[in-house]
């Protein structure tokens, strides 16, 4: 009886101690290459892409607008629905015409 009670407690308490992972991963590329240091916004949060061109967010399930901005590319946005598992989104940026680029 004691072993069954301990097993039930361990199994039922496993999920509260689980480390949450990113629920939304945004991959940003230009010319099909990942770009680092890009500002990505989703669900009121902001993150910069890493060397792999990815930004990760921990968001509850729902629908979110993703906005990607940079001084040398046309701003991009899309809407995505995040479920319980990690959702991945790829955004390919288009370069700004040279006359419209901001200095960074």
C-alpha positions, -999 to +999 in steps of 0.1 A: +000+000+000+028+024+009+047+018-024+015+024-044+009+057-026+045+069-032+042+059-069+009+079-072+024+109-055+055+108-078+035+104-109+010+131-101+036+156-091+059+151-121+042+177-143+045+206-119+082+202-118+086+199-155+106+227-171+084+245-197+100+248-230+094+273-258+059+272-272+067+293-302+099+292-322+103+318-350+130+312-376+141+343-395+160+341-427+171+364-456+183+350-489+176+316-473+202+321-446+195+326-409+201+361-396+211+369-360+201+399-339+167+405-355+139+420-333+109+396-331+077+404-312+049+380-303+022+381-277+035+414-261+069+398-257+101+407-276+132+386-284+163+388-306+172+360-329+203+340-320+231+329-343+208+302-357+182+329-367+157+316-341+138+334-314+119+314-288+089+324-268+069+308-239+033+316-246+000+300-236-021+284-263-038+311-284-035+331-316-007+357-319+006+382-344+044+378-350+062+410-361+097+410-374+116+443-379+151+452-390+168+483-405+177+466-438+146+445-445+109+451-452+090+445-420+072+412-419+043+399-399+021+368-397-005+353-374+000+319-358-020+297-335+000+282-307-012+248-294+001+228-264+032+216-283+059+238-297+049+257-328+075+266-354+072+295-379+096+305-407+098+340-419+118+350-450+127+387-450+129+407-482+156+434-485+146+471-484+154+490-515+187+508-509+171+542-509+149+532-479+174+516-456+180+531-422+215+532-407+220+508-378 
